[in-house]
Amino acid sequence: MKIWVDADACPAVIKDILYRAADRTGVEVTLVANQAMRIPSSHRIKLLQVAPGFDVADNEIVERAGAGDIVVTSDIPLAAGVIDKGGCALTPRGELYTAENIAARLTMRDFMDTLRASGIDTGGPPALSHGDRKAFADHLDNLLTRHARNARG
């Protein structure tokens, strides 16, 4: 299992949680981004810098992620691509995208895009809260614990 991070939009506090998880569990974390960024010196933490462009990082993650991998993203189409390959997707707010909820999420995303295209201001998401960070850390810990249990047999 590997963790892939849609890193350009991932908050620094979430990256810090992921770095600690990599050191604690030995799971490889790869940040995929259109720009250079600083990462801790660790053989478990990697940066994959891709060319600039719309969806270049997302497409790279979908291509490389495999069944059982975790992808950290707020991008719903990216999450859908990962779920189709047997992976799971977790938002920085701690919401888990699943095969059961991804279709509804895509529908809502498309609806909101239609509203924005017609000139309606739909606002943006609220700032990342302490509760969001805790929900993310808890879900990540549950996924990593389940993986470790399955690896042991």
MDTraj code that builds the backbone (N, CA, C; nanometers):
import mdtraj as md
import numpy as np

residues = "MET LYS ILE TRP VAL ASP ALA ASP ALA CYS PRO ALA VAL ILE LYS ASP ILE LEU TYR ARG ALA ALA ASP ARG THR GLY VAL GLU VAL THR LEU VAL ALA ASN GLN ALA MET ARG ILE PRO SER SER HIS ARG ILE LYS LEU LEU GLN VAL ALA PRO GLY PHE ASP VAL ALA ASP ASN GLU ILE VAL GLU ARG ALA GLY ALA GLY ASP ILE VAL VAL THR SER ASP ILE PRO LEU ALA ALA GLY VAL ILE ASP LYS GLY GLY CYS ALA LEU THR PRO ARG GLY GLU LEU TYR THR ALA GLU ASN ILE ALA ALA ARG LEU THR MET ARG ASP PHE MET ASP THR LEU ARG ALA SER GLY ILE ASP THR GLY GLY PRO PRO ALA LEU SER HIS GLY ASP ARG LYS ALA PHE ALA ASP HIS LEU ASP ASN LEU LEU THR ARG HIS ALA ARG ASN ALA ARG GLY".split()
xyz = np.array([
    [0.0830, -0.1179, 0.0000],
    [0.0000, 0.0000, 0.0000],
    [0.0874, 0.1241, 0.0000],
    [0.0421, 0.2234, -0.0764],
    [0.1094, 0.3525, -0.0811],
    [0.0047, 0.4612, -0.0590],
    [0.0537, 0.5769, -0.0181],
    [-0.0319, 0.6947, -0.0056],
    [0.0133, 0.7948, -0.1114],
    [-0.0835, 0.8402, -0.1901],
    [-0.0594, 0.9413, -0.2931],
    [-0.1313, 1.0683, -0.2500],
    [-0.0653, 1.1823, -0.2661],
    [-0.1225, 1.3088, -0.2200],
    [-0.1330, 1.4060, -0.3373],
    [-0.2531, 1.4561, -0.3598],
    [-0.2760, 1.5639, -0.4552],
    [-0.2235, 1.6899, -0.3849],
    [-0.0938, 1.7138, -0.3987],
    [-0.0214, 1.8006, -0.3056],
    [-0.0361, 1.9502, -0.3297],
    [-0.0674, 1.9921, -0.4505],
    [-0.0757, 2.1365, -0.4758],
    [-0.1799, 2.2040, -0.3881],
    [-0.2908, 2.1359, -0.3601],
    [-0.3988, 2.1965, -0.2828],
    [-0.4101, 2.1397, -0.1412],
    [-0.3201, 2.0523, -0.1040],
    [-0.3282, 1.9893, 0.0281],
    [-0.2712, 2.0829, 0.1351],
    [-0.3484, 2.1086, 0.2409],
    [-0.2985, 2.1974, 0.3466],
    [-0.1732, 2.1418, 0.4150],
    [-0.0856, 2.2319, 0.4557],
    [0.0407, 2.1927, 0.5193],
    [0.0182, 2.1072, 0.6437],
    [-0.0841, 2.1375, 0.7223],
    [-0.1092, 2.0614, 0.8445],
    [-0.1445, 1.9160, 0.8120],
    [-0.2115, 1.8933, 0.7007],
    [-0.2451, 1.7561, 0.6589],
    [-0.1194, 1.6847, 0.6100],
    [-0.0348, 1.7554, 0.5382],
    [0.0925, 1.6961, 0.4951],
    [0.1750, 1.6544, 0.6167],
    [0.1762, 1.7370, 0.7204],
    [0.2502, 1.7031, 0.8429],
    [0.1973, 1.5746, 0.9062],
    [0.0654, 1.5574, 0.9079],
    [0.0058, 1.4341, 0.9604],
    [0.0528, 1.3148, 0.8769],
    [0.0559, 1.3328, 0.7462],
    [0.1001, 1.2251, 0.6561],
    [0.2476, 1.1918, 0.6762],
    [0.3311, 1.2934, 0.6956],
    [0.4737, 1.2695, 0.7187],
    [0.4939, 1.1869, 0.8460],
    [0.4219, 1.2230, 0.9504],
    [0.4336, 1.1465, 1.0766],
    [0.3841, 1.0029, 1.0583],
    [0.2769, 0.9866, 0.9826],
    [0.2234, 0.8522, 0.9575],
    [0.3246, 0.7677, 0.8800],
    [0.3931, 0.8281, 0.7831],
    [0.4940, 0.7549, 0.7060],
    [0.6061, 0.7072, 0.7969],
    [0.6529, 0.7935, 0.8845],
    [0.7595, 0.7556, 0.9764],
    [0.7139, 0.6499, 1.0761],
    [0.5899, 0.6615, 1.1220],
    [0.5369, 0.5694, 1.2235],
    [0.5079, 0.4304, 1.1656],
    [0.4552, 0.4253, 1.0426],
    [0.4082, 0.2981, 0.9877],
    [0.4977, 0.2390, 0.8806],
    [0.5855, 0.3206, 0.8235],
    [0.6706, 0.2724, 0.7152],
    [0.6037, 0.2756, 0.5792],
    [0.4827, 0.3285, 0.5711],
    [0.4118, 0.3381, 0.4436],
    [0.4726, 0.4518, 0.3615],
    [0.4898, 0.4276, 0.2327],
    [0.5454, 0.5292, 0.1439],
    [0.4400, 0.6344, 0.1108],
    [0.4778, 0.7623, 0.1237],
    [0.3916, 0.8751, 0.0900],
    [0.4561, 0.9489, -0.0265],
    [0.3799, 0.9644, -0.1365],
    [0.4286, 1.0380, -0.2526],
    [0.3395, 1.1581, -0.2766],
    [0.3987, 1.2754, -0.2721],
    [0.3283, 1.3988, -0.3030],
    [0.3432, 1.4255, -0.4514],
    [0.2326, 1.4469, -0.5196],
    [0.2340, 1.4749, -0.6631],
    [0.1904, 1.6195, -0.6800],
    [0.2766, 1.6999, -0.7465],
    [0.2506, 1.8431, -0.7562],
    [0.3052, 1.8991, -0.8870],
    [0.2473, 2.0114, -0.9287],
    [0.2938, 2.0826, -1.0477],
    [0.4128, 2.1732, -1.0179],
    [0.4458, 2.1881, -0.8916],
    [0.5526, 2.2793, -0.8525],
    [0.6441, 2.2122, -0.7504],
    [0.7626, 2.2631, -0.7382],
    [0.8561, 2.2110, -0.6384],
    [0.8059, 2.2475, -0.4998],
    [0.8297, 2.1604, -0.4053],
    [0.7953, 2.1897, -0.2660],
    [0.8919, 2.1166, -0.1758],
    [0.9049, 2.1695, -0.0565],
    [0.9944, 2.1095, 0.0420],
    [0.9250, 1.9931, 0.1095],
    [1.0000, 1.8845, 0.1236],
    [0.9496, 1.7693, 0.1969],
    [1.0582, 1.7254, 0.2944],
    [1.0193, 1.6568, 0.3998],
    [1.1199, 1.6097, 0.4952],
    [1.2149, 1.5089, 0.4291],
    [1.3334, 1.5028, 0.4813],
    [1.4311, 1.4062, 0.4327],
    [1.3968, 1.2694, 0.4918],
    [1.3408, 1.1833, 0.4085],
    [1.3006, 1.0504, 0.4518],
    [1.2891, 0.9626, 0.3281],
    [1.3332, 0.8384, 0.3386],
    [1.3199, 0.7491, 0.2240],
    [1.1747, 0.7041, 0.2050],
    [1.0885, 0.7358, 0.2989],
    [0.9459, 0.7001, 0.2896],
    [0.8617, 0.8116, 0.2263],
    [0.9191, 0.9308, 0.2130],
    [0.8446, 1.0464, 0.1630],
    [0.9107, 1.0945, 0.0340],
    [0.8290, 1.0993, -0.0726],
    [0.8815, 1.1370, -0.2041],
    [0.7972, 1.2493, -0.2643],
    [0.8603, 1.3238, -0.3534],
    [0.7897, 1.4262, -0.4293],
    [0.8003, 1.3893, -0.5765],
    [0.6864, 1.3842, -0.6438],
    [0.6820, 1.3628, -0.7875],
    [0.6308, 1.4920, -0.8493],
    [0.7223, 1.5671, -0.9103],
    [0.6829, 1.6928, -0.9736],
    [0.6473, 1.6642, -1.1183],
    [0.5262, 1.7050, -1.1573],
    [0.4769, 1.6833, -1.2927],
    [0.4717, 1.8162, -1.3657],
    [0.4523, 1.8099, -1.4961],
    [0.4441, 1.9313, -1.5768],
    [0.3225, 2.0139, -1.5358],
    [0.3316, 2.1459, -1.5518],
    [0.2146, 2.2289, -1.5230],
    [0.1019, 2.1951, -1.6204],
    [-0.0178, 2.2176, -1.5763],
    [-0.1317, 2.1957, -1.6647],
    [-0.2513, 2.1419, -1.5891],
    [-0.3663, 2.1636, -1.6469],
    [-0.4928, 2.1227, -1.5874],
    [-0.4985, 1.9699, -1.5782],
    [-0.5196, 1.9178, -1.4605],
    [-0.5364, 1.7753, -1.4328],
    [-0.4127, 1.6885, -1.4577],
    [-0.2950, 1.7484, -1.4812],
    [-0.1751, 1.6676, -1.5043],
    [-0.1417, 1.5856, -1.3801],
    [-0.1424, 1.6494, -1.2633],
    [-0.1127, 1.5765, -1.1396],
    [-0.2201, 1.4711, -1.1117],
    [-0.3470, 1.5068, -1.1319],
    [-0.4562, 1.4129, -1.1085],
    [-0.4414, 1.2892, -1.1966],
    [-0.4142, 1.3112, -1.3246],
    [-0.3990, 1.1990, -1.4179],
    [-0.2813, 1.1100, -1.3796],
    [-0.1746, 1.1705, -1.3320],
    [-0.0567, 1.0940, -1.2904],
    [-0.0899, 1.0067, -1.1692],
    [-0.1658, 1.0617, -1.0765],
    [-0.2039, 0.9842, -0.9581],
    [-0.2917, 0.8658, -0.9984],
    [-0.3924, 0.8899, -1.0828],
    [-0.4803, 0.7807, -1.1253],
    [-0.3998, 0.6726, -1.1981],
    [-0.3047, 0.7142, -1.2801],
    [-0.2237, 0.6169, -1.3539],
    [-0.1379, 0.5320, -1.2602],
    [-0.0809, 0.5925, -1.1572],
    [0.0136, 0.5222, -1.0703],
    [-0.0507, 0.4507, -0.9515],
    [-0.1631, 0.5010, -0.9028],
    [-0.2263, 0.4416, -0.7846],
    [-0.2801, 0.3033, -0.8185],
    [-0.2732, 0.2164, -0.7196],
    [-0.3214, 0.0802, -0.7391],
    [-0.4248, 0.0419, -0.6360],
    [-0.4751, -0.0780, -0.6508],
    [-0.5732, -0.1306, -0.5556],
    [-0.5126, -0.1294, -0.4162],
    [-0.5895, -0.0817, -0.3207],
    [-0.5434, -0.0762, -0.1825],
    [-0.4688, 0.0496, -0.1456],
    [-0.4328, 0.1304, -0.2432],
    [-0.3639, 0.2566, -0.2134],
    [-0.4634, 0.3592, -0.1596],
    [-0.4095, 0.4570, -0.0891],
    [-0.4886, 0.5681, -0.0367],
    [-0.4477, 0.6935, -0.1140],
    [-0.5456, 0.7696, -0.1585],
    [-0.5191, 0.8973, -0.2236],
    [-0.5837, 1.0069, -0.1400],
    [-0.5068, 1.1096, -0.1107],
    [-0.5561, 1.2243, -0.0347],
    [-0.5837, 1.3359, -0.1343],
    [-0.7129, 1.3702, -0.1475],
    [-0.7538, 1.4714, -0.2440],
    [-0.8918, 1.5250, -0.2108],
    [-0.9175, 1.6468, -0.2566],
    [-1.0526, 1.7028, -0.2517],
    [-1.1174, 1.6962, -0.3895],
    [-1.0424, 1.6502, -0.4887],
    [-1.0895, 1.6455, -0.6267],
    [-1.1761, 1.5212, -0.6474],
    [-1.3033, 1.5422, -0.6712],
    [-1.3976, 1.4300, -0.6791],
    [-1.3739, 1.3422, -0.8027],
    [-1.3507, 1.3984, -0.9226],
    [-1.3208, 1.3098, -1.0358],
    [-1.1928, 1.2268, -1.0138],
    [-1.0918, 1.2849, -0.9508],
    [-0.9715, 1.2091, -0.9176],
    [-1.0072, 1.0956, -0.8227],
    [-1.0861, 1.1251, -0.7199],
    [-1.1282, 1.0217, -0.6253],
    [-1.2024, 0.9099, -0.6971],
    [-1.2899, 0.9449, -0.7914],
    [-1.3658, 0.8440, -0.8661],
    [-1.2726, 0.7532, -0.9458],
    [-1.1703, 0.8111, -1.0082],
    [-1.0741, 0.7305, -1.0831],
    [-0.9980, 0.6334, -0.9954],
    [-0.9635, 0.6774, -0.8764],
    [-0.8905, 0.5920, -0.7817],
    [-0.9807, 0.4800, -0.7304],
    [-1.1039, 0.5132, -0.6987],
    [-1.1982, 0.4124, -0.6498],
    [-1.2224, 0.3066, -0.7573],
    [-1.2311, 0.3494, -0.8844],
    [-1.2488, 0.2543, -0.9950],
    [-1.1346, 0.1532, -1.0023],
    [-1.0161, 0.1930, -0.9556],
    [-0.8992, 0.1039, -0.9578],
    [-0.8845, 0.0233, -0.8287],
    [-0.9779, 0.0384, -0.7363],
    [-0.9731, -0.0385, -0.6124],
    [-0.9014, 0.0301, -0.4983],
    [-0.8687, 0.1567, -0.5159],
    [-0.8068, 0.2332, -0.4077],
    [-0.9137, 0.3035, -0.3267],
    [-0.8698, 0.3833, -0.2311],
    [-0.9657, 0.4644, -0.1557],
    [-0.9159, 0.6081, -0.1550],
    [-1.0095, 0.6990, -0.1358],
    [-0.9762, 0.8412, -0.1393],
    [-1.0287, 0.9078, -0.0125],
    [-0.9438, 0.9894, 0.0448],
    [-0.9729, 1.0591, 0.1692],
    [-0.9485, 1.2077, 0.1474],
    [-1.0462, 1.2909, 0.1859],
    [-1.0276, 1.4347, 0.1712],
    [-0.9450, 1.4876, 0.2888],
    [-0.8822, 1.6039, 0.2742],
    [-0.8119, 1.6643, 0.3875],
    [-0.9050, 1.6970, 0.5039],
    [-1.0351, 1.6974, 0.4821],
    [-1.1321, 1.7209, 0.5889],
    [-1.1745, 1.5908, 0.6574],
    [-1.1179, 1.4790, 0.6123],
    [-1.1473, 1.3515, 0.6761],
    [-1.2681, 1.2793, 0.6211],
    [-1.3185, 1.3214, 0.5055],
    [-1.4314, 1.2520, 0.4430],
    [-1.3758, 1.1415, 0.3539],
    [-1.4312, 1.0228, 0.3681],
    [-1.3874, 0.9089, 0.2894],
    [-1.4800, 0.8931, 0.1697],
    [-1.4233, 0.9006, 0.0493],
    [-1.5005, 0.8718, -0.0713],
    [-1.5024, 0.7207, -0.0888],
    [-1.6191, 0.6659, -0.1181],
    [-1.6339, 0.5219, -0.1348],
    [-1.7103, 0.4936, -0.2638],
    [-1.7127, 0.3668, -0.3021],
    [-1.7917, 0.3264, -0.4183],
    [-1.9391, 0.3589, -0.3968],
    [-1.9824, 0.3597, -0.2705],
    [-2.1223, 0.3858, -0.2393],
    [-2.1586, 0.5340, -0.2469],
    [-2.0640, 0.6247, -0.2240],
    [-2.1013, 0.7664, -0.2207],
    [-2.0422, 0.8503, -0.3348],
    [-1.9555, 0.7931, -0.4162],
    [-1.8858, 0.8750, -0.5161],
    [-1.9789, 0.9240, -0.6267],
    [-2.0764, 0.8445, -0.6671],
    [-2.1677, 0.8881, -0.7728],
    [-2.2478, 1.0104, -0.7278],
    [-2.2965, 1.0082, -0.6052],
    [-2.3716, 1.1233, -0.5532],
    [-2.2816, 1.2464, -0.5433],
    [-2.1563, 1.2260, -0.5038],
    [-2.0623, 1.3384, -0.4938],
    [-2.0347, 1.3991, -0.6314],
    [-2.0193, 1.3135, -0.7330],
    [-1.9967, 1.3634, -0.8692],
    [-2.1181, 1.4414, -0.9197],
    [-2.2368, 1.3918, -0.8897],
    [-2.3589, 1.4602, -0.9312],
    [-2.3678, 1.5980, -0.8665],
    [-2.3399, 1.6060, -0.7366],
    [-2.3445, 1.7347, -0.6668],
    [-2.2380, 1.8298, -0.7210],
    [-2.1197, 1.7778, -0.7490],
    [-2.0124, 1.8603, -0.8052],
    [-2.0562, 1.9194, -0.9386],
    [-2.1144, 1.8352, -1.0252],
    [-2.1592, 1.8830, -1.1556],
    [-2.2696, 1.9875, -1.1411],
    [-2.3601, 1.9673, -1.0460],
    [-2.4673, 2.0635, -1.0208],
    [-2.4090, 2.1980, -0.9771],
    [-2.3128, 2.1938, -0.8850],
    [-2.2509, 2.3179, -0.8371],
    [-2.1744, 2.3875, -0.9504],
    [-2.1085, 2.3118, -1.0360],
    [-2.0407, 2.3699, -1.1519],
    [-2.1400, 2.4425, -1.2425],
    [-2.2575, 2.3822, -1.2612],
    [-2.3619, 2.4446, -1.3434],
    [-2.4083, 2.5755, -1.2808],
    [-2.4271, 2.5755, -1.1489],
    [-2.4670, 2.6994, -1.0814],
    [-2.3614, 2.8074, -1.0991],
    [-2.2342, 2.7717, -1.0774],
    [-2.1267, 2.8705, -1.0918],
    [-2.1183, 2.9231, -1.2345],
    [-2.1371, 2.8343, -1.3326],
    [-2.1309, 2.8749, -1.4732],
    [-2.2437, 2.9714, -1.5093],
    [-2.3542, 2.9632, -1.4365],
    [-2.4657, 3.0535, -1.4641],
    [-2.4543, 3.1841, -1.3858],
    [-2.3442, 3.2020, -1.3128],
    [-2.3193, 3.3272, -1.2436],
    [-2.3578, 3.3291, -1.0971],
    [-2.4039, 3.2186, -1.0447],
    [-2.4420, 3.2130, -0.9037],
    [-2.3178, 3.1904, -0.8191],
    [-2.3009, 3.2740, -0.7180],
    [-2.1872, 3.2609, -0.6267],
    [-2.2219, 3.1532, -0.5227],
    [-2.1524, 3.0408, -0.5310],
    [-2.1799, 2.9303, -0.4385],
    [-2.0891, 2.9335, -0.3164],
    [-2.0003, 3.0313, -0.3105],
    [-1.9088, 3.0409, -0.1964],
    [-1.8041, 2.9315, -0.2019],
    [-1.7178, 2.9319, -0.1068],
    [-1.6135, 2.8306, -0.1000],
    [-1.6250, 2.7531, 0.0293],
    [-1.5405, 2.6561, 0.0457],
    [-1.5455, 2.5778, 0.1697],
    [-1.4934, 2.6610, 0.2866],
    [-1.5390, 2.6280, 0.4071],
    [-1.4871, 2.6980, 0.5244],
    [-1.3409, 2.6606, 0.5487],
    [-1.2745, 2.7377, 0.6311],
    [-1.1359, 2.7071, 0.6669],
    [-1.1290, 2.5697, 0.7337],
    [-1.0169, 2.5039, 0.7169],
    [-0.9952, 2.3726, 0.7781],
    [-0.9966, 2.3886, 0.9299],
    [-1.0840, 2.3156, 0.9961],
    [-1.0975, 2.3289, 1.1407],
    [-1.0180, 2.2214, 1.2144],
    [-1.0094, 2.2371, 1.3446],
    [-0.9458, 2.1351, 1.4284],
    [-1.0208, 2.0022, 1.4143],
    [-1.1528, 2.0086, 1.4079],
    [-1.2337, 1.8875, 1.3899],
    [-1.2056, 1.8188, 1.2577],
    [-1.1833, 1.8985, 1.1521],
    [-1.1478, 1.8419, 1.0212],
    [-1.0144, 1.7690, 1.0288],
    [-0.9170, 1.8328, 1.0929],
    [-0.7842, 1.7699, 1.1058],
    [-0.7936, 1.6406, 1.1852],
    [-0.8721, 1.6406, 1.2915],
    [-0.8889, 1.5206, 1.3720],
    [-0.9597, 1.4109, 1.2927],
    [-1.0634, 1.4475, 1.2178],
    [-1.1350, 1.3490, 1.1359],
    [-1.0406, 1.2873, 1.0328],
    [-0.9543, 1.3710, 0.9712],
    [-0.8576, 1.3193, 0.8753],
    [-0.7615, 1.2214, 0.9433],
    [-0.7033, 1.2628, 1.0546],
    [-0.6064, 1.1781, 1.1249],
    [-0.6708, 1.0470, 1.1703],
    [-0.7935, 1.0531, 1.2188],
    [-0.8626, 0.9323, 1.2640],
    [-0.8908, 0.8359, 1.1488],
    [-0.9422, 0.8889, 1.0361],
    [-0.9680, 0.8031, 0.9205],
    [-0.8390, 0.7430, 0.8670],
    [-0.7349, 0.8244, 0.8585],
    [-0.6066, 0.7742, 0.8104],
    [-0.5556, 0.6636, 0.9012],
    [-0.5616, 0.6847, 1.0308],
    [-0.5166, 0.5841, 1.1258],
    [-0.5971, 0.4545, 1.1104],
    [-0.7285, 0.4658, 1.0929],
    [-0.8115, 0.3464, 1.0736],
    [-0.7720, 0.2705, 0.9475],
    [-0.7480, 0.3434, 0.8376],
    [-0.7089, 0.2789, 0.7124],
    [-0.5731, 0.2102, 0.7258],
    [-0.4786, 0.2767, 0.7907],
    [-0.3450, 0.2191, 0.8073],
    [-0.3474, 0.0990, 0.9019],
    [-0.4283, 0.1060, 1.0071],
    [-0.4408, -0.0060, 1.1011],
    [-0.5028, -0.1267, 1.0313],
    [-0.6074, -0.1039, 0.9534],
    [-0.6714, -0.2130, 0.8787],
    [-0.5726, -0.2778, 0.7816],
    [-0.4932, -0.1939, 0.7143],
    [-0.3931, -0.2461, 0.6211],
    [-0.2897, -0.3319, 0.6960],
    [-0.2415, -0.2828, 0.8082],
    [-0.1410, -0.3578, 0.8862],
    [-0.1991, -0.4901, 0.9332],
    [-0.3235, -0.4902, 0.9769],
    [-0.3891, -0.6133, 1.0225],
    [-0.4001, -0.7141, 0.9081],
    [-0.4407, -0.6664, 0.7903],
    [-0.4538, -0.7537, 0.6738],
    [-0.3198, -0.8072, 0.6267],
    [-0.2143, -0.7254, 0.6387],
    [-0.0806, -0.7682, 0.5980],
    [-0.0265, -0.8791, 0.6885],
    [-0.0679, -0.8757, 0.8142],
    [-0.0235, -0.9795, 0.9091],
    [-0.0985, -1.1099, 0.8898],
    [-0.2121, -1.1031, 0.8198],
    [-0.2876, -1.2263, 0.7926],
    [-0.4067, -1.2328, 0.8748],
])
top = md.Topology()
chain = top.add_chain()
for i, resn in enumerate(residues, 1):
    res = top.add_residue(resn, chain, resSeq=i)
    for name in ("N", "CA", "C"):
        top.add_atom(name, md.element.get_by_symbol(name[0]), res)
traj = md.Trajectory(xyz[None], top)
